[in-house]
Amino acid sequence: MKCLLLSLLLAFSFCGFGQDFFYLEDIRLKKDADFIDNEAEVIKAVDYLMSTSVDESNMNRKACTRFIIKYAEKSPFISMTLDGSLIKVYTGNSDLLQLFMGLWLKSAINNKNETEAFHEEYIYTQLSEYCAKGNGIVKTEVIESLITAGENDDIPNWIVNLKK
């Protein structure tokens, strides 16, 4: 009897902990209120991307990425700056562009009155930690310098040098 109960408990626990982000595909972003109502969903999607490695076969990552891009394109409240220096970062790692956009949204949602410089520092600090863990990121010279800057708490100077 104990074995049966333990087996049932394990079976239900495996089913209950799976994440499914396909519901993000059904979220409509038409009115201003839709964007406010779905801020928590943006943060969940970004957190999921930051907690998983780059993997083309991960359909949850794709669903989260599509939602983040849709939110970023249509948001009436958040605008982000994507300048030429960002190309240096995501060359060879296209997923970093999507993470950059998602992290910008997360920072803007959580820190509504902050500057672009604040958001950039937050984003590159997070990307430094993500890249340092591997996560399927190609370690280009720029990525290596980002990781080093993060380890040395020197992200602001790294950003200045990146923009030169």
Secondary structure as GFF3:
##gff-version 3
##sequence-region A 1 164
A	DSSP	alpha_helix	2	16	.	.	.	ID=ss1
A	DSSP	three_ten_helix	22	26	.	.	.	ID=ss2
A	DSSP	alpha_helix	32	37	.	.	.	ID=ss3
A	DSSP	alpha_helix	39	51	.	.	.	ID=ss4
A	DSSP	alpha_helix	59	74	.	.	.	ID=ss5
A	DSSP	alpha_helix	85	90	.	.	.	ID=ss6
A	DSSP	alpha_helix	95	110	.	.	.	ID=ss7
A	DSSP	alpha_helix	116	132	.	.	.	ID=ss8
A	DSSP	alpha_helix	141	151	.	.	.	ID=ss9
A	DSSP	alpha_helix	155	162	.	.	.	ID=ss10
###
